[in-house]
Amino acid sequence: MPRIRPTFMDSPYFVDEPGNWHLKEGASKQLIQEFHSYMESLEHIQNRPASIDGIHIDYPYER
């Protein structure tokens, strides 16, 4: 699935500190909702074992 750059990343309220993405105070409800939706979708991808984006790989690697 191709990833499209979310619009919240272009917002002045978005802070992209490494490992600490967050929104500044004063962000609109729509922006907050888009941000939380995107971050939640990343959790589902990272928890998919052995996927390219996943961080969990079962051991032993060769079954």
PDBQT receptor file of N, H, CA, C and O in Angstrom, charges set to zero:
ATOM      1  N   MET A   1       0.836  -1.163   0.000  1.00  0.00    +0.000 N 
ATOM      2  CA  MET A   1       0.000   0.000   0.000  1.00  0.00    +0.000 C 
ATOM      3  C   MET A   1       0.893   1.242   0.000  1.00  0.00    +0.000 C 
ATOM      4  O   MET A   1       1.724   1.410   0.892  1.00  0.00    +0.000 OA
ATOM      5  N   PRO A   2       0.721   2.107  -0.995  1.00  0.00    +0.000 N 
ATOM      6  CA  PRO A   2       1.562   3.318  -1.026  1.00  0.00    +0.000 C 
ATOM      7  C   PRO A   2       1.179   4.269   0.108  1.00  0.00    +0.000 C 
ATOM      8  O   PRO A   2       0.013   4.384   0.486  1.00  0.00    +0.000 OA
ATOM      9  N   ARG A   3       2.165   4.920   0.617  1.00  0.00    +0.000 N 
ATOM     10  H   ARG A   3       3.112   4.826   0.310  1.00  0.00    +0.000 HD
ATOM     11  CA  ARG A   3       1.907   5.869   1.691  1.00  0.00    +0.000 C 
ATOM     12  C   ARG A   3       1.867   7.275   1.121  1.00  0.00    +0.000 C 
ATOM     13  O   ARG A   3       2.735   7.667   0.341  1.00  0.00    +0.000 OA
ATOM     14  N   ILE A   4       0.869   8.015   1.510  1.00  0.00    +0.000 N 
ATOM     15  H   ILE A   4       0.164   7.697   2.144  1.00  0.00    +0.000 HD
ATOM     16  CA  ILE A   4       0.707   9.396   1.078  1.00  0.00    +0.000 C 
ATOM     17  C   ILE A   4       1.044  10.280   2.265  1.00  0.00    +0.000 C 
ATOM     18  O   ILE A   4       0.613  10.019   3.388  1.00  0.00    +0.000 OA
ATOM     19  N   ARG A   5       1.815  11.326   2.010  1.00  0.00    +0.000 N 
ATOM     20  H   ARG A   5       2.165  11.538   1.098  1.00  0.00    +0.000 HD
ATOM     21  CA  ARG A   5       2.187  12.243   3.087  1.00  0.00    +0.000 C 
ATOM     22  C   ARG A   5       0.921  12.921   3.624  1.00  0.00    +0.000 C 
ATOM     23  O   ARG A   5       0.213  13.592   2.873  1.00  0.00    +0.000 OA
ATOM     24  N   PRO A   6       0.637  12.749   4.911  1.00  0.00    +0.000 N 
ATOM     25  CA  PRO A   6      -0.559  13.353   5.495  1.00  0.00    +0.000 C 
ATOM     26  C   PRO A   6      -0.466  14.886   5.501  1.00  0.00    +0.000 C 
ATOM     27  O   PRO A   6       0.621  15.456   5.594  1.00  0.00    +0.000 OA
ATOM     28  N   THR A   7      -1.612  15.523   5.400  1.00  0.00    +0.000 N 
ATOM     29  H   THR A   7      -2.494  15.060   5.324  1.00  0.00    +0.000 HD
ATOM     30  CA  THR A   7      -1.640  16.986   5.347  1.00  0.00    +0.000 C 
ATOM     31  C   THR A   7      -1.237  17.622   6.673  1.00  0.00    +0.000 C 
ATOM     32  O   THR A   7      -0.781  18.765   6.687  1.00  0.00    +0.000 OA
ATOM     33  N   PHE A   8      -1.395  16.904   7.793  1.00  0.00    +0.000 N 
ATOM     34  H   PHE A   8      -1.766  15.975   7.781  1.00  0.00    +0.000 HD
ATOM     35  CA  PHE A   8      -1.038  17.508   9.078  1.00  0.00    +0.000 C 
ATOM     36  C   PHE A   8       0.452  17.801   9.171  1.00  0.00    +0.000 C 
ATOM     37  O   PHE A   8       0.867  18.642   9.968  1.00  0.00    +0.000 OA
ATOM     38  N   MET A   9       1.262  17.117   8.366  1.00  0.00    +0.000 N 
ATOM     39  H   MET A   9       0.924  16.434   7.719  1.00  0.00    +0.000 HD
ATOM     40  CA  MET A   9       2.709  17.339   8.401  1.00  0.00    +0.000 C 
ATOM     41  C   MET A   9       3.106  18.716   7.878  1.00  0.00    +0.000 C 
ATOM     42  O   MET A   9       4.192  19.206   8.186  1.00  0.00    +0.000 OA
ATOM     43  N   ASP A  10       2.239  19.338   7.094  1.00  0.00    +0.000 N 
ATOM     44  H   ASP A  10       1.356  18.940   6.844  1.00  0.00    +0.000 HD
ATOM     45  CA  ASP A  10       2.509  20.672   6.567  1.00  0.00    +0.000 C 
ATOM     46  C   ASP A  10       1.983  21.771   7.478  1.00  0.00    +0.000 C 
ATOM     47  O   ASP A  10       2.165  22.955   7.191  1.00  0.00    +0.000 OA
ATOM     48  N   SER A  11       1.344  21.396   8.556  1.00  0.00    +0.000 N 
ATOM     49  H   SER A  11       1.197  20.435   8.789  1.00  0.00    +0.000 HD
ATOM     50  CA  SER A  11       0.757  22.359   9.482  1.00  0.00    +0.000 C 
ATOM     51  C   SER A  11       1.816  22.972  10.397  1.00  0.00    +0.000 C 
ATOM     52  O   SER A  11       2.763  22.290  10.788  1.00  0.00    +0.000 OA
ATOM     53  N   PRO A  12       1.665  24.255  10.741  1.00  0.00    +0.000 N 
ATOM     54  CA  PRO A  12       2.599  24.861  11.687  1.00  0.00    +0.000 C 
ATOM     55  C   PRO A  12       2.442  24.311  13.111  1.00  0.00    +0.000 C 
ATOM     56  O   PRO A  12       3.277  24.572  13.977  1.00  0.00    +0.000 OA
ATOM     57  N   TYR A  13       1.373  23.552  13.345  1.00  0.00    +0.000 N 
ATOM     58  H   TYR A  13       0.694  23.339  12.641  1.00  0.00    +0.000 HD
ATOM     59  CA  TYR A  13       1.142  22.962  14.665  1.00  0.00    +0.000 C 
ATOM     60  C   TYR A  13       1.846  21.623  14.839  1.00  0.00    +0.000 C 
ATOM     61  O   TYR A  13       1.933  21.105  15.953  1.00  0.00    +0.000 OA
ATOM     62  N   PHE A  14       2.346  21.064  13.750  1.00  0.00    +0.000 N 
ATOM     63  H   PHE A  14       2.275  21.484  12.846  1.00  0.00    +0.000 HD
ATOM     64  CA  PHE A  14       2.987  19.760  13.797  1.00  0.00    +0.000 C 
ATOM     65  C   PHE A  14       4.456  19.899  14.175  1.00  0.00    +0.000 C 
ATOM     66  O   PHE A  14       5.183  20.705  13.594  1.00  0.00    +0.000 OA
ATOM     67  N   VAL A  15       4.889  19.097  15.164  1.00  0.00    +0.000 N 
ATOM     68  H   VAL A  15       4.298  18.442  15.636  1.00  0.00    +0.000 HD
ATOM     69  CA  VAL A  15       6.284  19.075  15.609  1.00  0.00    +0.000 C 
ATOM     70  C   VAL A  15       6.814  17.677  15.333  1.00  0.00    +0.000 C 
ATOM     71  O   VAL A  15       6.304  16.696  15.875  1.00  0.00    +0.000 OA
ATOM     72  N   ASP A  16       7.847  17.584  14.484  1.00  0.00    +0.000 N 
ATOM     73  H   ASP A  16       8.262  18.381  14.044  1.00  0.00    +0.000 HD
ATOM     74  CA  ASP A  16       8.349  16.261  14.106  1.00  0.00    +0.000 C 
ATOM     75  C   ASP A  16       9.698  15.948  14.734  1.00  0.00    +0.000 C 
ATOM     76  O   ASP A  16      10.666  15.641  14.038  1.00  0.00    +0.000 OA
ATOM     77  N   GLU A  17       9.750  16.028  16.039  1.00  0.00    +0.000 N 
ATOM     78  H   GLU A  17       8.964  16.277  16.605  1.00  0.00    +0.000 HD
ATOM     79  CA  GLU A  17      10.961  15.647  16.761  1.00  0.00    +0.000 C 
ATOM     80  C   GLU A  17      11.155  14.145  16.610  1.00  0.00    +0.000 C 
ATOM     81  O   GLU A  17      10.177  13.400  16.666  1.00  0.00    +0.000 OA
ATOM     82  N   PRO A  18      12.381  13.680  16.422  1.00  0.00    +0.000 N 
ATOM     83  CA  PRO A  18      12.614  12.237  16.273  1.00  0.00    +0.000 C 
ATOM     84  C   PRO A  18      12.086  11.453  17.476  1.00  0.00    +0.000 C 
ATOM     85  O   PRO A  18      12.488  11.688  18.616  1.00  0.00    +0.000 OA
ATOM     86  N   GLY A  19      11.184  10.527  17.198  1.00  0.00    +0.000 N 
ATOM     87  H   GLY A  19      10.857  10.336  16.272  1.00  0.00    +0.000 HD
ATOM     88  CA  GLY A  19      10.608   9.699  18.252  1.00  0.00    +0.000 C 
ATOM     89  C   GLY A  19       9.591  10.401  19.120  1.00  0.00    +0.000 C 
ATOM     90  O   GLY A  19       9.126   9.828  20.106  1.00  0.00    +0.000 OA
ATOM     91  N   ASN A  20       9.228  11.639  18.779  1.00  0.00    +0.000 N 
ATOM     92  H   ASN A  20       9.606  12.104  17.978  1.00  0.00    +0.000 HD
ATOM     93  CA  ASN A  20       8.289  12.387  19.613  1.00  0.00    +0.000 C 
ATOM     94  C   ASN A  20       7.410  13.295  18.761  1.00  0.00    +0.000 C 
ATOM     95  O   ASN A  20       7.356  14.502  18.998  1.00  0.00    +0.000 OA
ATOM     96  N   TRP A  21       6.728  12.736  17.784  1.00  0.00    +0.000 N 
ATOM     97  H   TRP A  21       6.772  11.756  17.591  1.00  0.00    +0.000 HD
ATOM     98  CA  TRP A  21       5.812  13.540  16.986  1.00  0.00    +0.000 C 
ATOM     99  C   TRP A  21       4.655  13.983  17.868  1.00  0.00    +0.000 C 
ATOM    100  O   TRP A  21       4.103  13.192  18.633  1.00  0.00    +0.000 OA
ATOM    101  N   HIS A  22       4.299  15.241  17.753  1.00  0.00    +0.000 N 
ATOM    102  H   HIS A  22       4.747  15.883  17.131  1.00  0.00    +0.000 HD
ATOM    103  CA  HIS A  22       3.142  15.743  18.481  1.00  0.00    +0.000 C 
ATOM    104  C   HIS A  22       2.644  17.023  17.832  1.00  0.00    +0.000 C 
ATOM    105  O   HIS A  22       3.273  17.559  16.920  1.00  0.00    +0.000 OA
ATOM    106  N   LEU A  23       1.497  17.507  18.319  1.00  0.00    +0.000 N 
ATOM    107  H   LEU A  23       0.986  17.071  19.060  1.00  0.00    +0.000 HD
ATOM    108  CA  LEU A  23       0.914  18.745  17.837  1.00  0.00    +0.000 C 
ATOM    109  C   LEU A  23       0.999  19.799  18.930  1.00  0.00    +0.000 C 
ATOM    110  O   LEU A  23       0.847  19.498  20.114  1.00  0.00    +0.000 OA
ATOM    111  N   LYS A  24       1.240  21.022  18.523  1.00  0.00    +0.000 N 
ATOM    112  H   LYS A  24       1.363  21.267  17.561  1.00  0.00    +0.000 HD
ATOM    113  CA  LYS A  24       1.257  22.130  19.474  1.00  0.00    +0.000 C 
ATOM    114  C   LYS A  24      -0.173  22.464  19.885  1.00  0.00    +0.000 C 
ATOM    115  O   LYS A  24      -1.130  22.091  19.207  1.00  0.00    +0.000 OA
ATOM    116  N   GLU A  25      -0.300  23.160  20.988  1.00  0.00    +0.000 N 
ATOM    117  H   GLU A  25       0.478  23.463  21.538  1.00  0.00    +0.000 HD
ATOM    118  CA  GLU A  25      -1.618  23.593  21.447  1.00  0.00    +0.000 C 
ATOM    119  C   GLU A  25      -2.219  24.552  20.438  1.00  0.00    +0.000 C 
ATOM    120  O   GLU A  25      -1.506  25.342  19.819  1.00  0.00    +0.000 OA
ATOM    121  N   GLY A  26      -3.529  24.482  20.274  1.00  0.00    +0.000 N 
ATOM    122  H   GLY A  26      -4.109  23.840  20.777  1.00  0.00    +0.000 HD
ATOM    123  CA  GLY A  26      -4.229  25.368  19.361  1.00  0.00    +0.000 C 
ATOM    124  C   GLY A  26      -4.554  24.719  18.030  1.00  0.00    +0.000 C 
ATOM    125  O   GLY A  26      -5.164  25.354  17.169  1.00  0.00    +0.000 OA
ATOM    126  N   ALA A  27      -4.160  23.467  17.842  1.00  0.00    +0.000 N 
ATOM    127  H   ALA A  27      -3.665  22.951  18.541  1.00  0.00    +0.000 HD
ATOM    128  CA  ALA A  27      -4.466  22.762  16.594  1.00  0.00    +0.000 C 
ATOM    129  C   ALA A  27      -5.969  22.507  16.509  1.00  0.00    +0.000 C 
ATOM    130  O   ALA A  27      -6.626  22.290  17.528  1.00  0.00    +0.000 OA
ATOM    131  N   SER A  28      -6.506  22.535  15.301  1.00  0.00    +0.000 N 
ATOM    132  H   SER A  28      -5.973  22.711  14.474  1.00  0.00    +0.000 HD
ATOM    133  CA  SER A  28      -7.940  22.321  15.107  1.00  0.00    +0.000 C 
ATOM    134  C   SER A  28      -8.311  20.871  15.413  1.00  0.00    +0.000 C 
ATOM    135  O   SER A  28      -7.457  19.985  15.400  1.00  0.00    +0.000 OA
ATOM    136  N   LYS A  29      -9.592  20.643  15.687  1.00  0.00    +0.000 N 
ATOM    137  H   LYS A  29     -10.286  21.363  15.697  1.00  0.00    +0.000 HD
ATOM    138  CA  LYS A  29     -10.063  19.286  15.994  1.00  0.00    +0.000 C 
ATOM    139  C   LYS A  29      -9.843  18.363  14.803  1.00  0.00    +0.000 C 
ATOM    140  O   LYS A  29      -9.511  17.191  14.979  1.00  0.00    +0.000 OA
ATOM    141  N   GLN A  30     -10.026  18.884  13.592  1.00  0.00    +0.000 N 
ATOM    142  H   GLN A  30     -10.295  19.837  13.449  1.00  0.00    +0.000 HD
ATOM    143  CA  GLN A  30      -9.821  18.077  12.392  1.00  0.00    +0.000 C 
ATOM    144  C   GLN A  30      -8.359  17.644  12.276  1.00  0.00    +0.000 C 
ATOM    145  O   GLN A  30      -8.073  16.496  11.935  1.00  0.00    +0.000 OA
ATOM    146  N   LEU A  31      -7.446  18.557  12.559  1.00  0.00    +0.000 N 
ATOM    147  H   LEU A  31      -7.679  19.489  12.836  1.00  0.00    +0.000 HD
ATOM    148  CA  LEU A  31      -6.021  18.250  12.502  1.00  0.00    +0.000 C 
ATOM    149  C   LEU A  31      -5.646  17.219  13.563  1.00  0.00    +0.000 C 
ATOM    150  O   LEU A  31      -4.883  16.291  13.294  1.00  0.00    +0.000 OA
ATOM    151  N   ILE A  32      -6.177  17.382  14.748  1.00  0.00    +0.000 N 
ATOM    152  H   ILE A  32      -6.797  18.135  14.967  1.00  0.00    +0.000 HD
ATOM    153  CA  ILE A  32      -5.921  16.434  15.841  1.00  0.00    +0.000 C 
ATOM    154  C   ILE A  32      -6.436  15.048  15.481  1.00  0.00    +0.000 C 
ATOM    155  O   ILE A  32      -5.765  14.045  15.721  1.00  0.00    +0.000 OA
ATOM    156  N   GLN A  33      -7.635  14.998  14.902  1.00  0.00    +0.000 N 
ATOM    157  H   GLN A  33      -8.181  15.813  14.707  1.00  0.00    +0.000 HD
ATOM    158  CA  GLN A  33      -8.226  13.719  14.520  1.00  0.00    +0.000 C 
ATOM    159  C   GLN A  33      -7.382  13.042  13.436  1.00  0.00    +0.000 C 
ATOM    160  O   GLN A  33      -7.130  11.839  13.510  1.00  0.00    +0.000 OA
ATOM    161  N   GLU A  34      -6.946  13.809  12.430  1.00  0.00    +0.000 N 
ATOM    162  H   GLU A  34      -7.151  14.785  12.370  1.00  0.00    +0.000 HD
ATOM    163  CA  GLU A  34      -6.112  13.239  11.367  1.00  0.00    +0.000 C 
ATOM    164  C   GLU A  34      -4.794  12.717  11.935  1.00  0.00    +0.000 C 
ATOM    165  O   GLU A  34      -4.340  11.638  11.555  1.00  0.00    +0.000 OA
ATOM    166  N   PHE A  35      -4.180  13.473  12.842  1.00  0.00    +0.000 N 
ATOM    167  H   PHE A  35      -4.549  14.349  13.151  1.00  0.00    +0.000 HD
ATOM    168  CA  PHE A  35      -2.919  13.076  13.456  1.00  0.00    +0.000 C 
ATOM    169  C   PHE A  35      -3.072  11.775  14.234  1.00  0.00    +0.000 C 
ATOM    170  O   PHE A  35      -2.274  10.854  14.064  1.00  0.00    +0.000 OA
ATOM    171  N   HIS A  36      -4.093  11.695  15.087  1.00  0.00    +0.000 N 
ATOM    172  H   HIS A  36      -4.741  12.444  15.225  1.00  0.00    +0.000 HD
ATOM    173  CA  HIS A  36      -4.303  10.491  15.898  1.00  0.00    +0.000 C 
ATOM    174  C   HIS A  36      -4.639   9.282  15.027  1.00  0.00    +0.000 C 
ATOM    175  O   HIS A  36      -4.200   8.168  15.313  1.00  0.00    +0.000 OA
ATOM    176  N   SER A  37      -5.407   9.498  13.979  1.00  0.00    +0.000 N 
ATOM    177  H   SER A  37      -5.763  10.403  13.746  1.00  0.00    +0.000 HD
ATOM    178  CA  SER A  37      -5.745   8.419  13.064  1.00  0.00    +0.000 C 
ATOM    179  C   SER A  37      -4.489   7.877  12.381  1.00  0.00    +0.000 C 
ATOM    180  O   SER A  37      -4.325   6.664  12.255  1.00  0.00    +0.000 OA
ATOM    181  N   TYR A  38      -3.614   8.764  11.944  1.00  0.00    +0.000 N 
ATOM    182  H   TYR A  38      -3.748   9.750  12.046  1.00  0.00    +0.000 HD
ATOM    183  CA  TYR A  38      -2.373   8.352  11.288  1.00  0.00    +0.000 C 
ATOM    184  C   TYR A  38      -1.466   7.600  12.257  1.00  0.00    +0.000 C 
ATOM    185  O   TYR A  38      -0.924   6.550  11.912  1.00  0.00    +0.000 OA
ATOM    186  N   MET A  39      -1.301   8.129  13.456  1.00  0.00    +0.000 N 
ATOM    187  H   MET A  39      -1.741   8.982  13.736  1.00  0.00    +0.000 HD
ATOM    188  CA  MET A  39      -0.427   7.486  14.437  1.00  0.00    +0.000 C 
ATOM    189  C   MET A  39      -0.967   6.106  14.825  1.00  0.00    +0.000 C 
ATOM    190  O   MET A  39      -0.193   5.170  15.029  1.00  0.00    +0.000 OA
ATOM    191  N   GLU A  40      -2.277   5.983  14.924  1.00  0.00    +0.000 N 
ATOM    192  H   GLU A  40      -2.905   6.744  14.758  1.00  0.00    +0.000 HD
ATOM    193  CA  GLU A  40      -2.880   4.698  15.255  1.00  0.00    +0.000 C 
ATOM    194  C   GLU A  40      -2.660   3.699  14.118  1.00  0.00    +0.000 C 
ATOM    195  O   GLU A  40      -2.435   2.516  14.375  1.00  0.00    +0.000 OA
ATOM    196  N   SER A  41      -2.721   4.153  12.881  1.00  0.00    +0.000 N 
ATOM    197  H   SER A  41      -2.903   5.114  12.673  1.00  0.00    +0.000 HD
ATOM    198  CA  SER A  41      -2.504   3.257  11.750  1.00  0.00    +0.000 C 
ATOM    199  C   SER A  41      -1.069   2.746  11.728  1.00  0.00    +0.000 C 
ATOM    200  O   SER A  41      -0.827   1.627  11.275  1.00  0.00    +0.000 OA
ATOM    201  N   LEU A  42      -0.114   3.536  12.205  1.00  0.00    +0.000 N 
ATOM    202  H   LEU A  42      -0.310   4.445  12.572  1.00  0.00    +0.000 HD
ATOM    203  CA  LEU A  42       1.272   3.097  12.261  1.00  0.00    +0.000 C 
ATOM    204  C   LEU A  42       1.452   1.971  13.259  1.00  0.00    +0.000 C 
ATOM    205  O   LEU A  42       2.269   1.076  13.042  1.00  0.00    +0.000 OA
ATOM    206  N   GLU A  43       0.706   2.001  14.343  1.00  0.00    +0.000 N 
ATOM    207  H   GLU A  43       0.042   2.728  14.519  1.00  0.00    +0.000 HD
ATOM    208  CA  GLU A  43       0.804   0.949  15.347  1.00  0.00    +0.000 C 
ATOM    209  C   GLU A  43       0.372  -0.387  14.761  1.00  0.00    +0.000 C 
ATOM    210  O   GLU A  43       0.957  -1.422  15.081  1.00  0.00    +0.000 OA
ATOM    211  N   HIS A  44      -0.648  -0.373  13.906  1.00  0.00    +0.000 N 
ATOM    212  H   HIS A  44      -1.122   0.468  13.646  1.00  0.00    +0.000 HD
ATOM    213  CA  HIS A  44      -1.115  -1.613  13.288  1.00  0.00    +0.000 C 
ATOM    214  C   HIS A  44      -0.064  -2.165  12.332  1.00  0.00    +0.000 C 
ATOM    215  O   HIS A  44       0.122  -3.380  12.262  1.00  0.00    +0.000 OA
ATOM    216  N   ILE A  45       0.617  -1.308  11.603  1.00  0.00    +0.000 N 
ATOM    217  H   ILE A  45       0.465  -0.321  11.660  1.00  0.00    +0.000 HD
ATOM    218  CA  ILE A  45       1.657  -1.738  10.667  1.00  0.00    +0.000 C 
ATOM    219  C   ILE A  45       2.854  -2.280  11.426  1.00  0.00    +0.000 C 
ATOM    220  O   ILE A  45       3.398  -3.322  11.060  1.00  0.00    +0.000 OA
ATOM    221  N   GLN A  46       3.271  -1.590  12.475  1.00  0.00    +0.000 N 
ATOM    222  H   GLN A  46       2.829  -0.744  12.772  1.00  0.00    +0.000 HD
ATOM    223  CA  GLN A  46       4.453  -2.010  13.225  1.00  0.00    +0.000 C 
ATOM    224  C   GLN A  46       4.233  -3.312  13.963  1.00  0.00    +0.000 C 
ATOM    225  O   GLN A  46       5.198  -4.009  14.276  1.00  0.00    +0.000 OA
ATOM    226  N   ASN A  47       3.014  -3.650  14.243  1.00  0.00    +0.000 N 
ATOM    227  H   ASN A  47       2.231  -3.083  13.988  1.00  0.00    +0.000 HD
ATOM    228  CA  ASN A  47       2.741  -4.877  14.984  1.00  0.00    +0.000 C 
ATOM    229  C   ASN A  47       2.478  -6.063  14.073  1.00  0.00    +0.000 C 
ATOM    230  O   ASN A  47       2.149  -7.148  14.555  1.00  0.00    +0.000 OA
ATOM    231  N   ARG A  48       2.616  -5.878  12.759  1.00  0.00    +0.000 N 
ATOM    232  H   ARG A  48       2.883  -4.997  12.367  1.00  0.00    +0.000 HD
ATOM    233  CA  ARG A  48       2.439  -6.983  11.820  1.00  0.00    +0.000 C 
ATOM    234  C   ARG A  48       3.761  -7.732  11.719  1.00  0.00    +0.000 C 
ATOM    235  O   ARG A  48       4.718  -7.197  11.158  1.00  0.00    +0.000 OA
ATOM    236  N   PRO A  49       3.845  -8.946  12.240  1.00  0.00    +0.000 N 
ATOM    237  CA  PRO A  49       5.118  -9.676  12.248  1.00  0.00    +0.000 C 
ATOM    238  C   PRO A  49       5.698  -9.891  10.856  1.00  0.00    +0.000 C 
ATOM    239  O   PRO A  49       4.984 -10.218   9.907  1.00  0.00    +0.000 OA
ATOM    240  N   ALA A  50       7.000  -9.701  10.761  1.00  0.00    +0.000 N 
ATOM    241  H   ALA A  50       7.579  -9.435  11.532  1.00  0.00    +0.000 HD
ATOM    242  CA  ALA A  50       7.776  -9.962   9.551  1.00  0.00    +0.000 C 
ATOM    243  C   ALA A  50       7.388  -9.114   8.346  1.00  0.00    +0.000 C 
ATOM    244  O   ALA A  50       7.730  -9.469   7.218  1.00  0.00    +0.000 OA
ATOM    245  N   SER A  51       6.695  -8.020   8.549  1.00  0.00    +0.000 N 
ATOM    246  H   SER A  51       6.417  -7.731   9.465  1.00  0.00    +0.000 HD
ATOM    247  CA  SER A  51       6.401  -7.131   7.429  1.00  0.00    +0.000 C 
ATOM    248  C   SER A  51       7.581  -6.174   7.251  1.00  0.00    +0.000 C 
ATOM    249  O   SER A  51       8.432  -6.046   8.131  1.00  0.00    +0.000 OA
ATOM    250  N   ILE A  52       7.613  -5.523   6.127  1.00  0.00    +0.000 N 
ATOM    251  H   ILE A  52       6.922  -5.627   5.412  1.00  0.00    +0.000 HD
ATOM    252  CA  ILE A  52       8.705  -4.590   5.851  1.00  0.00    +0.000 C 
ATOM    253  C   ILE A  52       8.743  -3.499   6.917  1.00  0.00    +0.000 C 
ATOM    254  O   ILE A  52       9.815  -3.102   7.375  1.00  0.00    +0.000 OA
ATOM    255  N   ASP A  53       7.559  -3.019   7.306  1.00  0.00    +0.000 N 
ATOM    256  H   ASP A  53       6.689  -3.341   6.933  1.00  0.00    +0.000 HD
ATOM    257  CA  ASP A  53       7.484  -1.948   8.292  1.00  0.00    +0.000 C 
ATOM    258  C   ASP A  53       7.377  -2.468   9.709  1.00  0.00    +0.000 C 
ATOM    259  O   ASP A  53       7.445  -1.688  10.658  1.00  0.00    +0.000 OA
ATOM    260  N   GLY A  54       7.209  -3.777   9.872  1.00  0.00    +0.000 N 
ATOM    261  H   GLY A  54       7.154  -4.411   9.101  1.00  0.00    +0.000 HD
ATOM    262  CA  GLY A  54       7.032  -4.353  11.196  1.00  0.00    +0.000 C 
ATOM    263  C   GLY A  54       8.317  -4.338  12.003  1.00  0.00    +0.000 C 
ATOM    264  O   GLY A  54       9.416  -4.354  11.450  1.00  0.00    +0.000 OA
ATOM    265  N   ILE A  55       8.161  -4.308  13.305  1.00  0.00    +0.000 N 
ATOM    266  H   ILE A  55       7.268  -4.296  13.754  1.00  0.00    +0.000 HD
ATOM    267  CA  ILE A  55       9.332  -4.312  14.173  1.00  0.00    +0.000 C 
ATOM    268  C   ILE A  55       9.459  -5.636  14.921  1.00  0.00    +0.000 C 
ATOM    269  O   ILE A  55      10.425  -5.846  15.655  1.00  0.00    +0.000 OA
ATOM    270  N   HIS A  56       8.479  -6.537  14.734  1.00  0.00    +0.000 N 
ATOM    271  H   HIS A  56       7.695  -6.366  14.137  1.00  0.00    +0.000 HD
ATOM    272  CA  HIS A  56       8.496  -7.818  15.429  1.00  0.00    +0.000 C 
ATOM    273  C   HIS A  56       8.773  -8.925  14.423  1.00  0.00    +0.000 C 
ATOM    274  O   HIS A  56       8.029  -9.077  13.454  1.00  0.00    +0.000 OA
ATOM    275  N   ILE A  57       9.819  -9.691  14.634  1.00  0.00    +0.000 N 
ATOM    276  H   ILE A  57      10.423  -9.567  15.421  1.00  0.00    +0.000 HD
ATOM    277  CA  ILE A  57      10.154 -10.816  13.775  1.00  0.00    +0.000 C 
ATOM    278  C   ILE A  57      10.275 -12.043  14.658  1.00  0.00    +0.000 C 
ATOM    279  O   ILE A  57      11.032 -12.058  15.629  1.00  0.00    +0.000 OA
ATOM    280  N   ASP A  58       9.519 -13.070  14.307  1.00  0.00    +0.000 N 
ATOM    281  H   ASP A  58       8.904 -13.058  13.518  1.00  0.00    +0.000 HD
ATOM    282  CA  ASP A  58       9.544 -14.303  15.087  1.00  0.00    +0.000 C 
ATOM    283  C   ASP A  58      10.903 -14.975  14.985  1.00  0.00    +0.000 C 
ATOM    284  O   ASP A  58      11.576 -14.894  13.957  1.00  0.00    +0.000 OA
ATOM    285  N   TYR A  59      11.299 -15.640  16.065  1.00  0.00    +0.000 N 
ATOM    286  H   TYR A  59      10.752 -15.706  16.900  1.00  0.00    +0.000 HD
ATOM    287  CA  TYR A  59      12.539 -16.412  16.069  1.00  0.00    +0.000 C 
ATOM    288  C   TYR A  59      12.156 -17.884  16.169  1.00  0.00    +0.000 C 
ATOM    289  O   TYR A  59      11.242 -18.174  16.941  1.00  0.00    +0.000 OA
ATOM    290  N   PRO A  60      12.718 -18.775  15.518  1.00  0.00    +0.000 N 
ATOM    291  CA  PRO A  60      13.855 -18.668  14.603  1.00  0.00    +0.000 C 
ATOM    292  C   PRO A  60      13.418 -18.098  13.258  1.00  0.00    +0.000 C 
ATOM    293  O   PRO A  60      12.274 -18.270  12.838  1.00  0.00    +0.000 OA
ATOM    294  N   TYR A  61      14.333 -17.427  12.602  1.00  0.00    +0.000 N 
ATOM    295  H   TYR A  61      15.262 -17.287  12.944  1.00  0.00    +0.000 HD
ATOM    296  CA  TYR A  61      14.028 -16.728  11.378  1.00  0.00    +0.000 C 
ATOM    297  C   TYR A  61      13.701 -17.677  10.238  1.00  0.00    +0.000 C 
ATOM    298  O   TYR A  61      12.838 -17.385   9.410  1.00  0.00    +0.000 OA
ATOM    299  N   GLU A  62      14.393 -18.820  10.190  1.00  0.00    +0.000 N 
ATOM    300  H   GLU A  62      15.095 -19.058  10.863  1.00  0.00    +0.000 HD
ATOM    301  CA  GLU A  62      14.162 -19.796   9.124  1.00  0.00    +0.000 C 
ATOM    302  C   GLU A  62      13.350 -20.941   9.687  1.00  0.00    +0.000 C 
ATOM    303  O   GLU A  62      13.815 -21.659  10.571  1.00  0.00    +0.000 OA
ATOM    304  N   ARG A  63      12.174 -21.113   9.198  1.00  0.00    +0.000 N 
ATOM    305  H   ARG A  63      11.795 -20.530   8.480  1.00  0.00    +0.000 HD
ATOM    306  CA  ARG A  63      11.287 -22.192   9.679  1.00  0.00    +0.000 C 
ATOM    307  C   ARG A  63      11.109 -23.231   8.632  1.00  0.00    +0.000 C 
ATOM    308  O   ARG A  63      10.400 -24.213   8.851  1.00  0.00    +0.000 OA
TER     309      ARG A  63
